[in-house]
Amino acid sequence: MRNLLFTLILLSAVSCKAQSPVFDVTMDMGIENPNGAYYKDLHNVLNPFEGTYVYTNGNTSFKIVLQKKEMSTVPNNRYYYDYLIGEYQYIENGIEKVNTLDRLNINFTDQRNHYIGGNLIITRGDVGCFDCELNEKALRGGLIDGASEHTADLIIRRIIVNNRPAIKIWIGWRTGTSIEGQPAPKRPSFMGTYYTLIKQ
């Protein structure tokens, strides 16, 4: 009996030592991620961003669906992270310019393959959050144009519009430069600017 108890204590100690470190997702992941580290949303700061949001202006609409994905991994399973992903549909003057909503059903191992994604929490004074409220937590991420493959910086702020939850987003496209004698790069499917989307 004593040997069994000793063996159980020894196994328990070894398994505790072998566990991977868990960090808060709001920490800077940096380059030196310990093997097997898990950047977890310990305080559920990503949860309030989840939902379906819609911007409408006449017959132009922009629909975004955001979801939190837990324990995503990078190639080679070097480390894990919680991540806010999303897909979208943009219709301009009644014509659908881009629609990536069907990608929501794809369970990527590396969630960064979605066309909207991020987990960098920013607060008042951070780049992209200069006019944030004192205790506000905004999200900085990225967006990919599903039609032209251009990439953009994305800032998402949670706001209230007419007593309804909403998000105010800023999209800043990173477009390529023209090279003399070559065709100009394809333009993004829609304008990079501020949009206010109401939660559905």
N, C-alpha and C positions, 0 to 999 in steps of 0.2 A: 504494500500500500504506500509505504514511504517512497519507494522508487517511482511509482506512478505519479505521486504528487510532485516529486522533484522534476520528472520529465515534463509534466504539464507546465510548471513554472518556467522551465528552461525554454520550452516551445513558445510560451507567451512572450518571454523577453526577446527571443529572436524575431518573432513576427512583429513586435513593436519597433525593433531596430530597422526592419526591412521596409517599413511603411514609407511611402513617398511624402515629401513635405507638401503641406497645403498652405497657400498664400491667398490673401484677399485679392480679388480680381482688380480692385482699384489701385493696387500697387503696380509700379512700372515693371513690366515683364523683362525688359532689357535683353541683352544678348546672352548673359551668363545664367540661363535657366538651368537649375539642377535637373539632372535626368529624372524623369518621372514626376516632376513637380505638377501640382494641380492648382491653377489660378481659379478659385471658386468664388462665386457671387455670395459671399458669406452673409451679407446684409441685404440681399435681394434688391439691390439698386437697379438692376436691369428690368425687373418685373413690371414696374409702372409704365414702361415704354411699350409693352406688348399691346397688340390690338390691331384693328382695321381702321384706317384713317382715309378720309376723302376730301379733296379740294375740288370745288366746282366754280367755274366762271363761264356762264353761258353754256355752250356746247363743248367746252374744254374741261376735262377732268383728270385728276391725278389720284390714283388709289394706291395706298401702301399698306401691306400687311407685315407686321413685325412679330417675331416669336423669339423667346429665349431658348437656347439650346445648351444643355449641360454636358460637361465633360467631353467636349470636342477635342480632337487631337491634331497635332501637326504631323507631317510625314515622319516616319520611323518612330512614332509614339514617343518622341523625346520629352514632350510635356503636354499637359491637358489644360483646357480653359473653358469657362462659361462664356457664351457669346450671344449677342442679339443679332438675329438674321432677319432678312426681309426680302420680299419681291414686290413688284409693282406693275401698274398699267398706266400708260399715259395716252390720253385721247385729246387731239387738238382739232377744233372745228369739226367735230364728229368723225374724224379719221384716226384710227388707232395707229400711233407712231411706234409704240413698243409695249409688249406684254410679256412679263416673265413670271406671272403668278403661278403657272403650272410647275415651276421649279420648287415651290414650297413643299411639294410631295416627295422630293428627292432627298433622301437621308444621306448627305455627304458625310464621310468620315471627318474630313477637314471642312468645317462649316464656313470657312472663308471663301468657298466656291460659290456661295450665294451672291446675288447681285447687289444686296445691301448687307452690310455687316459692320460690327464694331463692338468694343467693350471698354473704350477709353472714357472714363468718367471725368468730366471737366467741371470746374466750379468758377465762381465769380473771380475775374481777373485773369483766368487762363485764356489763351488764344481761342477765339470763337465764343467766348462767354464773358466778354467785357461788360455787357449790360445785363448779365444774369442777376437775379435776386440774391440776397446774402447767403441763404442756405440752399439755394437751388443746385441740383445736380443735372447737368446736361450730358449728352453723349456725343462723342466725336467718332466718326467712322468713315466708311467709304461707300461709293455707289458706282456701279458699272452700267454703262448704257448697253442694254441687251441687243440693240440694233447695230451700233457702230463700234462697240467695245471700248469707247472712251472711258476714262475713269475720272471720278470726282471726289473731292473732299465733301463730307457731309456732317453737318451739325444738327442735332435734334434737341429741341427744348420742349418740355411739357408746359402747356399754358391752358387757360380757361377762356373760352369765347362764348359769350351769351349764356353763361352758366353751364357750358358743356365742355368736357375734357377735349383737348386738341393738342396738336404738336405744331410748332413753328420750325421749319427746316430751312437750312441754307445749303445750296448745292453750288460748288465751285469747280467747274470742269478744268481738267488738266489736258489741254489740247496740244497737239504736236505743231511744229512749225513747218511752213512750206519750204520745199527745196526747189531751187530754180531748175526748170526743165522737167519737173515731175508734177503729177497731178496733186492738187491741194488735198490735204487730209479731209476725210468725210467729217461733216459737222455732227455734233451730238444731236440726238433725236428731239431734245427740248432744251429750253433756255435754263441756264444756271442762274438762280436768283433765290429769293425767299418765297416760300409757300406756306400757307396756313391750312392744315388739314384737320377736319373735325372727326373725332372718334365716333364710330358707328356702333 
